[in-house]
Amino acid sequence: MKLEAIKKIYFVGIGGIGMSALARYFNGRGVEVHGYDRTASPLTKTLETEGMIIHYDENVSKIPTGIDLVVYTPAVPKSHAELQYFWNNGFEVLKRAAVLGIISRGMKAISIGGTHGKTTTSSITTHVLRTAGIDCTAFLGGIAENYKSNFVEGSSEWFVVEADEFDRSFLHLNPAIAVVLSMDADHLDIYGDVTEMHRTFGEFVEKTNDTGFVLYKTELPLKIGEAHEKRLNLNTFGHDTGDYQITNVRVENGFFVFDVKSPIENIKDIQFTLPGKHNALNALVAIAIAQQLGATSIAIKKSLKTFKGIKRRFELVYKGDLSVGDKVFIDDYAHHPSELNAAIDAARQLHPNNKLTGIFQPHLFSRTNDFQDGFAAALDALDEIYLLDIYPARELPMEGVTSEIIFNKMKNPNKYLLTKRELLDQLNLDKVEVLMTLGAGDIDRLVLPIKKMLEG
């Protein structure tokens, strides 16, 4: 498949955050873009204003003629009528990851992998590189506020892409730079066990180009073959440990501030807009990549001070004055126990003297079942928790698996189990100080109504 031969393209599941970035890539190259999604959203409406043609019912008759390539996401069931039509009628049908792989072979891919942190780190890296004059292209898993998009068009040979471990998608990529941020057990419905998941991360790193730069967190059990160890430039990162280190992390004047120790150049007193040590580590990865590509310390410090964040990654939705009884409202995509721990810890660091209330929507029956103990322990760190029904995404229900299995294991006495419909009526905003919405499902549909309630 040659990219220049594609004149008309069709996306099954165009409203997904990764799919829409790819659709924007082709749309920007003058390709006629069509697509289907289950429901309209602010993102799909934006795509339509950009010239893409989208419909929202599973209707084969709405598929246009002359399609050169069909792109689909594994989030869409294989029984989907339109997918079946394309497969049964000889169309060229590729997964999103395979198309990204084709693109990566024609450019120098900075492939950022890990079970969490990919979107934040990819967005930070994009902003650092572009601020430093390295005009990279980027495919992001969230809306970067500096660019108001999940796709950033560049003119250089470098492009930033999230290396997604779901469905082994990252094995389609051919990185020039490969990053592994985390390898917590996840997607065990795909891998079977954590050993196989870890092995596949090693396989992803082994696909890095000759002499390629590899960066991974110090404590990760990453294993790669001896021949690959010899040819690759392997580096570690961490907090006070590794080849690249953050040190002296503190909060000053509303910024997280830290120093960096690097084999290339140490940097002191970096001011960063995102809270939490985990985000300082994400920024460290971006710094290491930028230094590899020749960015100056001045440009690096400027970029991190001007980074505006990512939608739904510790997004400050409403900021009132807590000293006079007003509220703070934060929205975060956290959907794994490790991500919940990081988001809640960051909120504690920013607001150590305030009551912390969370609203959590579990994502996937399989993930809820696999990590029920971890979810319960993470949510117990909140002062008050509203637990919603499971968002199924691509899955069918599993017998005996509901949000109640988390609820029953929680030790927090201030807990409420309710549906999304009941939440707005049951949420006691009079007792809220710092409020967090947490989850990767459709909990984001509650953000605007809650914000309006807070605004009064």
C-alpha positions as CSV (number, residue, x, y, z in Angstrom):
1,M,0.0,0.0,0.0
2,K,1.5,3.3,-1.1
3,L,0.2,6.4,0.7
4,E,0.3,8.5,-2.4
5,A,-2.1,6.2,-4.2
6,I,-4.9,6.8,-1.7
7,K,-7.5,9.3,-3.0
8,K,-10.5,8.2,-0.9
9,I,-10.4,6.6,2.5
10,Y,-13.0,5.2,4.9
11,F,-12.7,4.9,8.7
12,V,-14.9,2.5,10.7
13,G,-14.9,4.1,14.2
14,I,-13.7,7.5,13.0
15,G,-14.6,9.2,16.3
16,G,-12.0,7.4,18.3
17,I,-9.2,9.6,19.5
18,G,-6.5,7.6,17.6
19,M,-8.6,7.1,14.5
20,S,-9.5,10.8,14.3
21,A,-5.8,11.8,14.4
22,L,-5.2,9.5,11.5
23,A,-8.2,10.8,9.6
24,R,-6.8,14.4,10.1
25,Y,-3.5,13.2,8.7
26,F,-5.1,12.1,5.4
27,N,-7.5,15.0,5.3
28,G,-4.6,17.4,5.4
29,R,-3.1,15.6,2.4
30,G,-6.1,16.2,0.3
31,V,-7.5,12.7,0.6
32,E,-11.3,12.5,0.6
33,V,-12.2,11.2,4.1
34,H,-15.4,9.3,4.9
35,G,-16.4,7.4,8.1
36,Y,-18.8,5.8,10.5
37,D,-19.1,6.2,14.2
38,R,-21.7,4.9,16.7
39,T,-22.6,8.3,18.1
40,A,-21.9,11.9,17.3
41,S,-19.5,13.8,19.6
42,P,-17.9,17.2,19.8
43,L,-14.8,15.6,18.1
44,T,-16.8,14.1,15.2
45,K,-18.6,17.4,14.7
46,T,-15.2,19.1,14.5
47,L,-14.0,16.5,12.0
48,E,-17.1,17.4,9.9
49,T,-16.4,21.1,10.0
50,E,-12.9,20.2,8.7
51,G,-14.5,18.6,5.6
52,M,-14.9,14.9,6.5
53,I,-18.2,13.1,5.7
54,I,-19.5,11.0,8.7
55,H,-22.6,9.0,9.4
56,Y,-23.8,7.5,12.6
57,D,-25.9,4.5,11.7
58,E,-24.6,1.1,10.8
59,N,-25.7,1.4,7.2
60,V,-23.9,-0.2,4.2
61,S,-25.9,1.9,1.8
62,K,-24.2,5.1,3.1
63,I,-20.7,3.8,2.1
64,P,-19.5,5.8,-1.0
65,T,-18.1,4.2,-4.1
66,G,-14.4,4.4,-5.0
67,I,-12.9,3.6,-1.6
68,D,-9.1,3.0,-1.9
69,L,-8.5,2.0,1.8
70,V,-10.6,1.1,4.8
71,V,-9.2,1.7,8.2
72,Y,-10.7,0.1,11.4
73,T,-10.1,0.0,15.1
74,P,-10.3,-3.3,17.1
75,A,-12.7,-1.4,19.4
76,V,-15.4,-2.1,16.6
77,P,-16.7,-5.7,16.8
78,K,-15.8,-7.9,13.9
79,S,-19.6,-8.6,13.4
80,H,-20.1,-4.9,12.4
81,A,-22.2,-4.8,9.2
82,E,-19.9,-2.3,7.4
83,L,-16.7,-4.2,8.3
84,Q,-18.3,-7.4,7.1
85,Y,-19.3,-5.7,3.8
86,F,-15.7,-4.5,3.2
87,W,-14.2,-7.9,4.0
88,N,-16.7,-9.8,1.9
89,N,-16.2,-7.5,-1.2
90,G,-12.5,-7.5,-1.5
91,F,-11.6,-4.0,-0.2
92,E,-8.2,-3.2,1.2
93,V,-8.9,-3.3,5.0
94,L,-6.2,-2.4,7.6
95,K,-6.1,-1.8,11.3
96,R,-5.2,1.7,12.4
97,A,-1.9,0.4,13.8
98,A,-1.0,-1.1,10.4
99,V,-1.5,2.3,8.7
100,L,0.6,4.0,11.3
101,G,3.3,1.4,10.6
102,I,3.2,2.2,6.9
103,I,3.6,5.9,7.7
104,S,6.4,5.2,10.2
105,R,8.5,3.4,7.5
106,G,8.7,6.6,5.6
107,M,9.7,8.8,8.5
108,K,11.7,8.7,11.7
109,A,9.3,7.5,14.4
110,I,9.5,8.5,18.0
111,S,7.4,5.6,19.4
112,I,6.3,6.1,23.0
113,G,5.0,3.0,24.7
114,G,3.8,1.9,28.1
115,T,0.6,0.8,29.8
116,H,0.1,4.4,31.0
117,G,1.6,7.8,30.4
118,K,1.7,7.5,26.6
119,T,-0.6,10.4,25.7
120,T,0.9,12.8,28.2
121,T,4.5,12.0,27.3
122,S,3.8,12.1,23.6
123,S,2.1,15.5,23.9
124,I,5.0,16.9,26.1
125,T,7.6,15.6,23.6
126,T,5.8,17.1,20.7
127,H,5.7,20.6,22.4
128,V,9.3,20.4,23.5
129,L,10.5,19.4,20.0
130,R,8.5,22.0,18.2
131,T,9.5,24.8,20.7
132,A,13.1,23.8,20.0
133,G,12.6,24.2,16.3
134,I,12.2,20.5,15.4
135,D,9.1,20.6,13.3
136,C,7.7,17.1,14.1
137,T,4.4,15.6,13.1
138,A,2.5,14.0,15.9
139,F,-0.4,11.5,16.3
140,L,-1.7,11.9,19.9
141,G,-4.2,10.0,22.0
142,G,-5.7,13.2,23.4
143,I,-6.3,16.8,22.6
144,A,-3.2,18.8,23.3
145,E,-4.2,22.2,24.5
146,N,-1.3,24.0,22.9
147,Y,-2.5,22.8,19.5
148,K,-6.2,22.2,20.1
149,S,-5.9,18.9,18.3
150,N,-4.8,15.2,18.5
151,F,-2.9,15.6,15.2
152,V,0.0,18.1,14.7
153,E,1.3,18.6,11.2
154,G,5.0,19.0,10.8
155,S,7.5,19.3,7.9
156,S,10.5,17.5,9.3
157,E,11.3,13.7,9.0
158,W,10.5,13.2,12.7
159,F,7.1,12.1,13.9
160,V,5.8,11.3,17.4
161,V,3.4,8.4,17.8
162,E,1.9,6.4,20.7
163,A,3.0,2.8,20.7
164,D,-0.2,1.1,21.8
165,E,0.2,-2.3,23.4
166,F,-3.5,-3.2,23.0
167,D,-4.0,-6.0,20.4
168,R,-0.1,-5.9,20.0
169,S,-0.6,-2.8,17.8
170,F,2.9,-1.4,18.5
171,L,4.5,-4.3,16.7
172,H,3.5,-2.6,13.4
173,L,5.9,0.3,14.2
174,N,9.5,0.7,13.2
175,P,10.9,3.2,15.7
176,A,14.0,5.4,15.4
177,I,13.5,6.2,19.1
178,A,11.6,3.8,21.3
179,V,10.4,4.5,24.9
180,V,8.8,2.2,27.5
181,L,7.2,4.2,30.4
182,S,5.5,1.4,32.3
183,M,4.7,-2.3,32.0
184,D,1.9,-2.9,34.6
185,A,-0.3,-5.8,34.0
186,D,-3.2,-4.8,31.6
187,H,-5.0,-6.1,28.6
188,L,-4.7,-9.7,30.0
189,D,-7.7,-10.6,27.8
190,I,-5.3,-10.1,24.9
191,Y,-2.0,-11.4,26.3
192,G,-3.2,-14.2,28.7
193,D,-0.7,-13.4,31.4
194,V,1.8,-10.6,32.3
195,T,4.8,-12.7,31.2
196,E,3.6,-12.7,27.6
197,M,2.8,-9.0,27.8
198,H,6.3,-8.2,29.0
199,R,7.8,-10.4,26.3
200,T,5.9,-8.5,23.7
201,F,7.2,-5.2,25.0
202,G,10.7,-6.6,24.5
203,E,9.7,-7.5,20.9
204,F,8.5,-3.9,20.4
205,V,11.9,-2.5,21.5
206,E,13.7,-5.0,19.3
207,K,12.0,-3.4,16.2
208,T,13.9,-0.2,16.8
209,N,16.2,0.8,13.9
210,D,19.9,0.0,13.9
211,T,21.7,2.2,16.4
212,G,18.3,3.6,17.6
213,F,17.9,5.3,20.9
214,V,15.9,3.3,23.5
215,L,14.8,4.8,26.8
216,Y,13.0,2.8,29.6
217,K,12.2,3.3,33.3
218,T,14.9,1.8,35.5
219,E,12.8,-0.8,37.4
220,L,11.0,-2.3,34.4
221,P,11.6,-6.0,33.7
222,L,12.4,-5.3,30.0
223,K,14.2,-8.1,28.3
224,I,15.6,-7.9,24.8
225,G,17.9,-10.3,22.9
226,E,21.7,-10.1,23.2
227,A,22.2,-9.1,19.6
228,H,19.7,-6.2,20.0
229,E,21.5,-5.1,23.2
230,K,24.7,-4.7,21.2
231,R,23.3,-2.7,18.4
232,L,20.9,-0.3,20.3
233,N,21.7,2.7,22.4
234,L,20.0,1.6,25.6
235,N,19.3,4.1,28.4
236,T,17.2,4.2,31.6
237,F,15.4,7.0,33.4
238,G,14.0,7.5,36.9
239,H,13.7,9.6,40.0
240,D,17.2,9.8,41.4
241,T,18.2,6.8,39.4
242,G,19.1,5.8,35.8
243,D,21.0,7.4,33.0
244,Y,18.5,10.3,32.9
245,Q,17.3,11.5,36.3
246,I,14.9,14.0,37.9
247,T,16.1,15.2,41.2
248,N,15.1,17.8,43.8
249,V,11.4,17.7,42.9
250,R,9.4,20.5,44.7
251,V,6.4,22.8,44.3
252,E,7.1,26.5,43.9
253,N,4.7,29.3,43.0
254,G,2.2,26.9,41.4
255,F,4.8,25.0,39.3
256,F,6.3,21.6,39.9
257,V,10.1,22.4,39.8
258,F,12.9,19.8,39.4
259,D,16.5,19.4,38.2
260,V,17.7,17.0,35.5
261,K,20.9,14.9,35.5
262,S,21.7,13.8,31.9
263,P,24.6,12.2,30.0
264,I,24.3,15.1,27.6
265,E,23.7,18.2,29.8
266,N,22.4,18.8,33.3
267,I,19.5,21.3,33.7
268,K,18.5,23.0,36.9
269,D,15.3,24.6,38.1
270,I,12.9,23.4,35.4
271,Q,9.4,24.7,35.9
272,F,6.6,22.5,34.7
273,T,2.9,23.1,34.6
274,L,1.6,19.6,35.2
275,P,1.5,18.3,38.8
276,G,2.9,15.1,40.2
277,K,6.3,13.3,40.2
278,H,4.9,10.9,37.5
279,N,4.5,13.9,35.2
280,A,8.0,15.2,36.0
281,L,9.2,11.7,34.8
282,N,7.1,12.1,31.7
283,A,8.8,15.4,31.1
284,L,12.2,13.8,31.7
285,V,11.5,11.4,28.8
286,A,10.7,14.4,26.5
287,I,13.9,16.1,27.6
288,A,16.0,13.1,26.9
289,I,14.6,12.8,23.4
290,A,15.0,16.5,22.7
291,Q,18.6,16.4,23.8
292,Q,19.2,13.5,21.5
293,L,17.9,15.6,18.7
294,G,20.0,18.7,19.6
295,A,17.6,20.9,21.5
296,T,19.0,23.5,23.8
297,S,18.4,23.8,27.5
298,I,16.9,27.2,27.0
299,A,14.3,25.8,24.6
300,I,13.6,22.9,26.8
301,K,12.9,25.0,29.9
302,K,10.7,27.4,27.9
303,S,8.6,24.6,26.4
304,L,7.9,22.9,29.8
305,K,6.9,26.3,31.3
306,T,4.5,26.9,28.4
307,F,3.0,23.5,28.1
308,K,-0.8,23.8,28.5
309,G,-1.7,20.1,29.2
310,I,-4.0,17.6,27.5
311,K,-7.7,17.4,27.6
312,R,-8.8,14.8,30.3
313,R,-5.2,14.4,31.7
314,F,-5.5,16.1,35.0
315,E,-7.4,18.8,33.3
316,L,-8.4,21.7,35.5
317,V,-12.0,22.2,34.5
318,Y,-13.0,24.7,37.3
319,K,-10.7,26.6,39.6
320,G,-12.4,28.4,42.4
321,D,-10.7,30.0,45.5
322,L,-10.6,27.2,48.1
323,S,-9.8,29.7,50.8
324,V,-13.3,31.3,50.6
325,G,-15.2,28.0,50.3
326,D,-15.2,27.7,46.5
327,K,-14.4,24.5,44.6
328,V,-11.8,23.0,42.4
329,F,-12.8,20.4,39.7
330,I,-10.3,18.2,37.9
331,D,-11.0,15.7,35.1
332,D,-8.7,12.8,34.4
333,Y,-8.7,9.8,32.1
334,A,-7.2,7.4,34.8
335,H,-8.6,3.9,34.2
336,H,-6.0,1.6,35.8
337,P,-5.1,1.4,39.5
338,S,-1.6,2.8,38.8
339,E,-3.1,5.8,37.0
340,L,-5.7,6.4,39.8
341,N,-2.9,6.3,42.3
342,A,-0.9,8.9,40.3
343,A,-3.8,11.2,39.7
344,I,-5.0,11.1,43.3
345,D,-1.5,11.6,44.6
346,A,-1.0,14.6,42.4
347,A,-4.2,16.2,43.7
348,R,-3.1,15.5,47.3
349,Q,0.3,17.2,46.6
350,L,-1.5,20.3,45.1
351,H,-4.3,20.5,47.8
352,P,-2.9,18.7,50.9
353,N,-5.4,20.4,53.3
354,N,-8.6,19.9,51.4
355,K,-11.2,17.2,51.2
356,L,-10.8,15.1,48.0
357,T,-14.0,13.7,46.3
358,G,-13.8,11.3,43.4
359,I,-16.3,10.0,40.8
360,F,-15.0,6.9,39.1
361,Q,-16.4,4.9,36.2
362,P,-14.6,1.6,35.7
363,H,-13.7,0.8,32.1
364,L,-14.1,-2.8,30.8
365,F,-15.5,-5.8,32.6
366,S,-12.2,-7.7,32.2
367,R,-10.1,-4.9,33.6
368,T,-12.5,-4.5,36.5
369,N,-12.4,-8.2,37.3
370,D,-8.6,-8.4,36.9
371,F,-7.8,-5.4,39.1
372,Q,-10.7,-5.2,41.6
373,D,-8.3,-5.2,44.6
374,G,-6.1,-2.5,43.1
375,F,-9.1,-0.3,42.2
376,A,-10.5,-0.6,45.7
377,A,-7.1,0.3,47.3
378,A,-6.6,3.3,45.0
379,L,-10.1,4.7,45.6
380,D,-9.7,4.3,49.4
381,A,-7.1,7.1,49.1
382,L,-10.0,9.5,48.4
383,D,-12.0,11.2,51.2
384,E,-15.2,10.4,49.4
385,I,-16.0,8.3,46.4
386,Y,-19.0,8.0,44.0
387,L,-18.6,4.7,42.1
388,L,-20.5,4.4,38.8
389,D,-21.5,1.4,36.7
390,I,-18.9,-0.2,34.4
391,Y,-18.4,1.2,30.9
392,P,-18.3,-1.9,28.7
393,A,-16.6,-0.4,25.6
394,R,-15.9,-3.3,23.3
395,E,-16.9,-6.0,25.7
396,L,-20.0,-8.0,26.6
397,P,-21.0,-8.4,30.2
398,M,-19.2,-11.0,32.4
399,E,-21.2,-12.9,34.9
400,G,-20.8,-11.6,38.4
401,V,-18.6,-8.7,37.4
402,T,-20.1,-5.3,38.3
403,S,-18.9,-2.2,40.1
404,E,-20.1,-3.8,43.3
405,I,-17.1,-6.1,43.4
406,I,-14.9,-3.0,43.8
407,F,-17.4,-1.3,46.2
408,N,-17.5,-4.2,48.6
409,K,-13.7,-4.3,48.9
410,M,-13.3,-0.6,49.6
411,K,-12.6,0.3,53.3
412,N,-13.6,4.0,52.8
413,P,-16.9,4.6,54.7
414,N,-17.8,7.6,52.5
415,K,-18.7,5.6,49.4
416,Y,-21.7,5.6,47.2
417,L,-22.7,3.2,44.4
418,L,-24.9,4.6,41.8
419,T,-25.6,4.9,38.1
420,K,-24.5,7.7,35.8
421,R,-28.1,8.9,35.6
422,E,-28.4,9.2,39.3
423,L,-25.1,11.0,39.9
424,L,-26.1,14.6,39.2
425,D,-29.1,14.4,41.6
426,Q,-27.0,12.6,44.3
427,L,-23.8,14.6,44.1
428,N,-23.7,16.8,47.2
429,L,-21.7,19.8,45.9
430,D,-22.2,21.6,49.2
431,K,-19.7,19.2,50.8
432,V,-17.2,19.1,47.9
433,E,-13.9,20.9,48.0
434,V,-11.7,19.3,45.4
435,L,-13.7,17.1,43.0
436,M,-12.2,14.7,40.5
437,T,-14.0,12.8,37.6
438,L,-11.9,9.6,36.8
439,G,-12.3,7.1,34.0
440,A,-11.9,6.3,30.3
441,G,-15.5,5.6,29.3
442,D,-18.2,8.2,28.7
443,I,-17.8,9.8,32.1
444,D,-16.6,12.9,30.2
445,R,-20.2,13.5,29.2
446,L,-20.7,14.5,32.9
447,V,-18.0,17.1,33.0
448,L,-19.8,20.0,31.4
449,P,-23.0,19.5,33.5
450,I,-21.0,19.3,36.7
451,K,-19.0,22.4,35.7
452,K,-22.3,24.3,35.1
453,M,-23.5,23.2,38.5
454,L,-20.4,24.6,40.1
455,E,-20.7,27.9,38.2
456,G,-24.2,28.1,39.7
